Amino acid sequence: MPEARSSAATRSHRAPAGEGDRLRVELLDATEVELAEKGYAGVSLRQIARNCGVSPTAVYLHFDSKEALVIGVCNRRFAELGDRVRSTISAHDDIVEQVMAVGEEYLRFVFDNPKLYAAYFGAIPLETILEHLPADQLAGFDVLAELAQLLEAGMDAGEIRRDDPAVLATTLWGAVHGAATVLHFSRPLLTASLDEHVAGVRRLLRAGITPHP
Protein backbone atom coordinates (compact mmCIF):
# COMPACT_ATOMS: atom_id res chain seq x y z
CA MET A 1 0.00 0.00 0.00
CA PRO A 2 1.53 3.38 -0.96
CA GLU A 3 2.53 5.74 1.84
CA ALA A 4 -0.12 8.34 2.68
CA ARG A 5 0.72 11.84 1.51
CA SER A 6 -0.21 15.19 3.01
CA SER A 7 -3.19 17.03 1.58
CA ALA A 8 -0.82 19.53 -0.01
CA ALA A 9 0.80 18.11 -3.13
CA THR A 10 4.53 17.70 -2.72
CA ARG A 11 6.26 20.30 -4.83
CA SER A 12 9.04 19.51 -7.22
CA HIS A 13 12.52 20.15 -5.84
CA ARG A 14 13.03 22.53 -8.75
CA ALA A 15 11.01 25.57 -7.77
CA PRO A 16 9.66 27.80 -10.57
CA ALA A 17 11.55 31.02 -11.16
CA GLY A 18 10.92 33.49 -8.35
CA GLU A 19 9.72 30.89 -5.82
CA GLY A 20 13.13 29.97 -4.41
CA ASP A 21 13.25 32.88 -1.97
CA ARG A 22 9.67 32.24 -0.91
CA LEU A 23 10.41 28.58 -0.20
CA ARG A 24 13.47 29.56 1.82
CA VAL A 25 11.31 31.79 4.02
CA GLU A 26 8.70 29.02 4.36
CA LEU A 27 11.39 26.57 5.46
CA LEU A 28 12.69 29.00 8.07
CA ASP A 29 9.16 29.66 9.34
CA ALA A 30 8.43 25.93 9.60
CA THR A 31 11.73 25.34 11.41
CA GLU A 32 10.94 28.06 13.92
CA VAL A 33 7.60 26.41 14.69
CA GLU A 34 9.32 23.05 15.20
CA LEU A 35 11.93 24.66 17.47
CA ALA A 36 9.26 26.28 19.62
CA GLU A 37 7.27 23.07 19.93
CA LYS A 38 10.01 20.44 20.22
CA GLY A 39 13.32 22.17 20.90
CA TYR A 40 16.48 21.73 18.90
CA ALA A 41 16.70 17.95 19.44
CA GLY A 42 13.20 17.46 18.08
CA VAL A 43 13.73 19.32 14.81
CA SER A 44 13.52 16.99 11.81
CA LEU A 45 14.52 18.14 8.34
CA ARG A 46 12.19 15.56 6.77
CA GLN A 47 9.27 16.74 8.89
CA ILE A 48 9.95 20.34 7.94
CA ALA A 49 9.96 19.31 4.28
CA ARG A 50 6.60 17.58 4.75
CA ASN A 51 5.18 20.60 6.56
CA CYS A 52 6.16 22.79 3.60
CA GLY A 53 4.85 20.32 1.03
CA VAL A 54 8.23 19.73 -0.60
CA SER A 55 10.67 16.87 -0.89
CA PRO A 56 13.79 16.72 1.33
CA THR A 57 15.78 17.30 -1.86
CA ALA A 58 14.15 20.71 -2.20
CA VAL A 59 15.26 21.60 1.34
CA TYR A 60 18.86 20.71 0.50
CA LEU A 61 18.84 23.23 -2.33
CA HIS A 62 18.62 25.95 0.35
CA PHE A 63 20.06 24.37 3.51
CA ASP A 64 22.57 21.53 3.63
CA SER A 65 21.61 20.30 7.11
CA LYS A 66 19.36 20.69 10.11
CA GLU A 67 22.06 22.83 11.70
CA ALA A 68 22.03 25.22 8.75
CA LEU A 69 18.24 25.58 9.04
CA VAL A 70 18.37 26.36 12.76
CA ILE A 71 21.27 28.77 12.26
CA GLY A 72 19.21 30.53 9.59
CA VAL A 73 16.31 30.92 12.02
CA CYS A 74 18.56 32.26 14.78
CA ASN A 75 20.36 34.69 12.50
CA ARG A 76 17.06 36.01 11.22
CA ARG A 77 15.87 36.67 14.76
CA PHE A 78 19.14 38.35 15.74
CA ALA A 79 18.76 40.58 12.69
CA GLU A 80 15.36 41.50 14.11
CA LEU A 81 17.03 42.25 17.45
CA GLY A 82 19.45 44.53 15.60
CA ASP A 83 16.54 46.43 14.08
CA ARG A 84 14.93 46.76 17.50
CA VAL A 85 18.18 47.99 19.04
CA ARG A 86 18.73 50.60 16.31
CA SER A 87 15.16 51.80 16.71
CA THR A 88 15.49 52.21 20.47
CA ILE A 89 18.85 54.00 20.08
CA SER A 90 17.32 56.50 17.67
CA ALA A 91 14.57 57.23 20.22
CA HIS A 92 17.08 58.68 22.72
CA ASP A 93 19.58 61.54 22.50
CA ASP A 94 21.55 60.76 25.67
CA ILE A 95 24.28 58.15 25.06
CA VAL A 96 24.06 56.62 28.53
CA GLU A 97 20.32 56.24 28.08
CA GLN A 98 20.93 54.69 24.66
CA VAL A 99 23.24 52.06 26.17
CA MET A 100 20.75 51.19 28.89
CA ALA A 101 17.98 51.01 26.30
CA VAL A 102 20.04 48.49 24.33
CA GLY A 103 20.31 46.31 27.43
CA GLU A 104 16.59 46.60 28.06
CA GLU A 105 15.77 45.69 24.47
CA TYR A 106 17.93 42.58 24.76
CA LEU A 107 16.10 41.48 27.90
CA ARG A 108 12.72 42.02 26.29
CA PHE A 109 13.86 40.16 23.17
CA VAL A 110 14.60 37.09 25.30
CA PHE A 111 11.25 37.34 27.08
CA ASP A 112 9.40 37.83 23.79
CA ASN A 113 10.82 34.51 22.52
CA PRO A 114 10.81 32.22 25.57
CA LYS A 115 10.25 28.93 23.74
CA LEU A 116 13.14 29.61 21.39
CA TYR A 117 15.62 30.90 23.96
CA ALA A 118 17.66 27.69 24.26
CA ALA A 119 17.93 27.36 20.48
CA TYR A 120 19.04 30.97 20.07
CA PHE A 121 21.73 30.68 22.71
CA GLY A 122 23.98 27.66 22.81
CA ALA A 123 22.11 24.86 21.00
CA ILE A 124 24.78 24.84 18.29
CA PRO A 125 28.51 25.35 19.04
CA LEU A 126 30.03 28.51 17.57
CA GLU A 127 32.52 26.41 15.60
CA THR A 128 29.62 24.71 13.80
CA ILE A 129 27.87 28.02 13.20
CA LEU A 130 31.00 29.43 11.56
CA GLU A 131 31.11 26.44 9.22
CA HIS A 132 27.76 27.59 7.81
CA LEU A 133 27.94 31.34 8.20
CA PRO A 134 30.97 33.70 8.05
CA ALA A 135 31.61 35.73 11.19
CA ASP A 136 30.84 38.99 9.38
CA GLN A 137 27.33 37.71 8.62
CA LEU A 138 26.40 36.88 12.22
CA ALA A 139 23.67 39.38 13.07
CA GLY A 140 24.14 39.01 16.82
CA PHE A 141 27.75 40.13 16.60
CA ASP A 142 26.69 43.11 14.49
CA VAL A 143 24.72 44.27 17.53
CA LEU A 144 27.77 43.80 19.75
CA ALA A 145 29.96 45.80 17.35
CA GLU A 146 27.44 48.62 17.21
CA LEU A 147 27.27 48.68 21.01
CA ALA A 148 31.08 49.04 21.12
CA GLN A 149 30.86 51.97 18.69
CA LEU A 150 28.18 53.59 20.83
CA LEU A 151 30.31 53.17 23.96
CA GLU A 152 33.35 54.66 22.22
CA ALA A 153 31.29 57.71 21.22
CA GLY A 154 30.18 58.06 24.84
CA MET A 155 33.78 57.87 26.06
CA ASP A 156 34.84 60.57 23.61
CA ALA A 157 31.98 62.74 24.89
CA GLY A 158 33.02 62.14 28.51
CA GLU A 159 29.67 60.49 29.34
CA ILE A 160 30.98 56.93 29.71
CA ARG A 161 34.03 55.87 31.69
CA ARG A 162 37.17 55.28 29.66
CA ASP A 163 37.85 51.63 28.84
CA ASP A 164 38.45 49.42 25.83
CA PRO A 165 35.11 49.77 23.97
CA ALA A 166 35.11 46.16 22.75
CA VAL A 167 35.91 44.81 26.23
CA LEU A 168 33.25 46.98 27.88
CA ALA A 169 30.67 46.01 25.22
CA THR A 170 31.36 42.32 25.80
CA THR A 171 31.18 42.78 29.58
CA LEU A 172 27.85 44.58 29.34
CA TRP A 173 26.50 41.95 26.94
CA GLY A 174 27.56 39.23 29.39
CA ALA A 175 25.91 40.99 32.32
CA VAL A 176 22.61 41.47 30.49
CA HIS A 177 22.71 37.98 28.98
CA GLY A 178 23.36 36.53 32.43
CA ALA A 179 20.42 38.45 33.87
CA ALA A 180 18.23 37.29 30.97
CA THR A 181 19.24 33.66 31.57
CA VAL A 182 18.48 33.81 35.29
CA LEU A 183 15.15 35.54 34.71
CA HIS A 184 14.21 33.12 31.93
CA PHE A 185 14.82 29.94 33.90
CA SER A 186 13.48 31.41 37.17
CA ARG A 187 10.37 32.84 35.57
CA PRO A 188 7.84 30.66 37.47
CA LEU A 189 9.43 31.72 40.77
CA LEU A 190 9.73 35.45 40.14
CA THR A 191 7.84 37.67 42.55
CA ALA A 192 8.75 40.97 40.89
CA SER A 193 7.50 41.97 37.45
CA LEU A 194 9.65 41.99 34.35
CA ASP A 195 9.54 45.79 34.37
CA GLU A 196 10.96 45.83 37.90
CA HIS A 197 13.79 43.50 36.90
CA VAL A 198 14.48 45.60 33.81
CA ALA A 199 14.69 48.70 36.02
CA GLY A 200 17.20 46.89 38.24
CA VAL A 201 19.38 45.97 35.27
CA ARG A 202 19.23 49.55 34.03
CA ARG A 203 20.46 50.84 37.41
CA LEU A 204 23.31 48.33 37.34
CA LEU A 205 24.31 49.35 33.81
CA ARG A 206 24.25 53.05 34.65
CA ALA A 207 26.45 52.52 37.71
CA GLY A 208 28.87 50.42 35.67
CA ILE A 209 29.37 52.68 32.65
CA THR A 210 29.26 56.23 33.99
CA PRO A 211 32.49 57.93 35.10
CA HIS A 212 33.25 57.74 38.81
CA PRO A 213 33.66 61.05 40.66
C-alpha positions as CSV (number, residue, x, y, z in Angstrom):
1,M,0.0,0.0,0.0
2,P,1.5,3.4,-1.0
3,E,2.5,5.7,1.8
4,A,-0.1,8.3,2.7
5,R,0.7,11.8,1.5
6,S,-0.2,15.2,3.0
7,S,-3.2,17.0,1.6
8,A,-0.8,19.5,0.0
9,A,0.8,18.1,-3.1
10,T,4.5,17.7,-2.7
11,R,6.3,20.3,-4.8
12,S,9.0,19.5,-7.2
13,H,12.5,20.2,-5.8
14,R,13.0,22.5,-8.8
15,A,11.0,25.6,-7.8
16,P,9.7,27.8,-10.6
17,A,11.5,31.0,-11.2
18,G,10.9,33.5,-8.4
19,E,9.7,30.9,-5.8
20,G,13.1,30.0,-4.4
21,D,13.2,32.9,-2.0
22,R,9.7,32.2,-0.9
23,L,10.4,28.6,-0.2
24,R,13.5,29.6,1.8
25,V,11.3,31.8,4.0
26,E,8.7,29.0,4.4
27,L,11.4,26.6,5.5
28,L,12.7,29.0,8.1
29,D,9.2,29.7,9.3
30,A,8.4,25.9,9.6
31,T,11.7,25.3,11.4
32,E,10.9,28.1,13.9
33,V,7.6,26.4,14.7
34,E,9.3,23.0,15.2
35,L,11.9,24.7,17.5
36,A,9.3,26.3,19.6
37,E,7.3,23.1,19.9
38,K,10.0,20.4,20.2
39,G,13.3,22.2,20.9
40,Y,16.5,21.7,18.9
41,A,16.7,17.9,19.4
42,G,13.2,17.5,18.1
43,V,13.7,19.3,14.8
44,S,13.5,17.0,11.8
45,L,14.5,18.1,8.3
46,R,12.2,15.6,6.8
47,Q,9.3,16.7,8.9
48,I,10.0,20.3,7.9
49,A,10.0,19.3,4.3
50,R,6.6,17.6,4.8
51,N,5.2,20.6,6.6
52,C,6.2,22.8,3.6
53,G,4.9,20.3,1.0
54,V,8.2,19.7,-0.6
55,S,10.7,16.9,-0.9
56,P,13.8,16.7,1.3
57,T,15.8,17.3,-1.9
58,A,14.2,20.7,-2.2
59,V,15.3,21.6,1.3
60,Y,18.9,20.7,0.5
61,L,18.8,23.2,-2.3
62,H,18.6,26.0,0.4
63,F,20.1,24.4,3.5
64,D,22.6,21.5,3.6
65,S,21.6,20.3,7.1
66,K,19.4,20.7,10.1
67,E,22.1,22.8,11.7
68,A,22.0,25.2,8.8
69,L,18.2,25.6,9.0
70,V,18.4,26.4,12.8
71,I,21.3,28.8,12.3
72,G,19.2,30.5,9.6
73,V,16.3,30.9,12.0
74,C,18.6,32.3,14.8
75,N,20.4,34.7,12.5
76,R,17.1,36.0,11.2
77,R,15.9,36.7,14.8
78,F,19.1,38.3,15.7
79,A,18.8,40.6,12.7
80,E,15.4,41.5,14.1
81,L,17.0,42.2,17.4
82,G,19.5,44.5,15.6
83,D,16.5,46.4,14.1
84,R,14.9,46.8,17.5
85,V,18.2,48.0,19.0
86,R,18.7,50.6,16.3
87,S,15.2,51.8,16.7
88,T,15.5,52.2,20.5
89,I,18.8,54.0,20.1
90,S,17.3,56.5,17.7
91,A,14.6,57.2,20.2
92,H,17.1,58.7,22.7
93,D,19.6,61.5,22.5
94,D,21.6,60.8,25.7
95,I,24.3,58.2,25.1
96,V,24.1,56.6,28.5
97,E,20.3,56.2,28.1
98,Q,20.9,54.7,24.7
99,V,23.2,52.1,26.2
100,M,20.7,51.2,28.9
101,A,18.0,51.0,26.3
102,V,20.0,48.5,24.3
103,G,20.3,46.3,27.4
104,E,16.6,46.6,28.1
105,E,15.8,45.7,24.5
106,Y,17.9,42.6,24.8
107,L,16.1,41.5,27.9
108,R,12.7,42.0,26.3
109,F,13.9,40.2,23.2
110,V,14.6,37.1,25.3
111,F,11.3,37.3,27.1
112,D,9.4,37.8,23.8
113,N,10.8,34.5,22.5
114,P,10.8,32.2,25.6
115,K,10.3,28.9,23.7
116,L,13.1,29.6,21.4
117,Y,15.6,30.9,24.0
118,A,17.7,27.7,24.3
119,A,17.9,27.4,20.5
120,Y,19.0,31.0,20.1
121,F,21.7,30.7,22.7
122,G,24.0,27.7,22.8
123,A,22.1,24.9,21.0
124,I,24.8,24.8,18.3
125,P,28.5,25.4,19.0
126,L,30.0,28.5,17.6
127,E,32.5,26.4,15.6
128,T,29.6,24.7,13.8
129,I,27.9,28.0,13.2
130,L,31.0,29.4,11.6
131,E,31.1,26.4,9.2
132,H,27.8,27.6,7.8
133,L,27.9,31.3,8.2
134,P,31.0,33.7,8.1
135,A,31.6,35.7,11.2
136,D,30.8,39.0,9.4
137,Q,27.3,37.7,8.6
138,L,26.4,36.9,12.2
139,A,23.7,39.4,13.1
140,G,24.1,39.0,16.8
141,F,27.8,40.1,16.6
142,D,26.7,43.1,14.5
143,V,24.7,44.3,17.5
144,L,27.8,43.8,19.8
145,A,30.0,45.8,17.4
146,E,27.4,48.6,17.2
147,L,27.3,48.7,21.0
148,A,31.1,49.0,21.1
149,Q,30.9,52.0,18.7
150,L,28.2,53.6,20.8
151,L,30.3,53.2,24.0
152,E,33.3,54.7,22.2
153,A,31.3,57.7,21.2
154,G,30.2,58.1,24.8
155,M,33.8,57.9,26.1
156,D,34.8,60.6,23.6
157,A,32.0,62.7,24.9
158,G,33.0,62.1,28.5
159,E,29.7,60.5,29.3
160,I,31.0,56.9,29.7
161,R,34.0,55.9,31.7
162,R,37.2,55.3,29.7
163,D,37.8,51.6,28.8
164,D,38.4,49.4,25.8
165,P,35.1,49.8,24.0
166,A,35.1,46.2,22.8
167,V,35.9,44.8,26.2
168,L,33.3,47.0,27.9
169,A,30.7,46.0,25.2
170,T,31.4,42.3,25.8
171,T,31.2,42.8,29.6
172,L,27.9,44.6,29.3
173,W,26.5,41.9,26.9
174,G,27.6,39.2,29.4
175,A,25.9,41.0,32.3
176,V,22.6,41.5,30.5
177,H,22.7,38.0,29.0
178,G,23.4,36.5,32.4
179,A,20.4,38.4,33.9
180,A,18.2,37.3,31.0
181,T,19.2,33.7,31.6
182,V,18.5,33.8,35.3
183,L,15.2,35.5,34.7
184,H,14.2,33.1,31.9
185,F,14.8,29.9,33.9
186,S,13.5,31.4,37.2
187,R,10.4,32.8,35.6
188,P,7.8,30.7,37.5
189,L,9.4,31.7,40.8
190,L,9.7,35.4,40.1
191,T,7.8,37.7,42.6
192,A,8.8,41.0,40.9
193,S,7.5,42.0,37.5
194,L,9.7,42.0,34.3
195,D,9.5,45.8,34.4
196,E,11.0,45.8,37.9
197,H,13.8,43.5,36.9
198,V,14.5,45.6,33.8
199,A,14.7,48.7,36.0
200,G,17.2,46.9,38.2
201,V,19.4,46.0,35.3
202,R,19.2,49.5,34.0
203,R,20.5,50.8,37.4
204,L,23.3,48.3,37.3
205,L,24.3,49.3,33.8
206,R,24.2,53.1,34.7
207,A,26.4,52.5,37.7
208,G,28.9,50.4,35.7
209,I,29.4,52.7,32.7
210,T,29.3,56.2,34.0
211,P,32.5,57.9,35.1
212,H,33.2,57.7,38.8
213,P,33.7,61.0,40.7
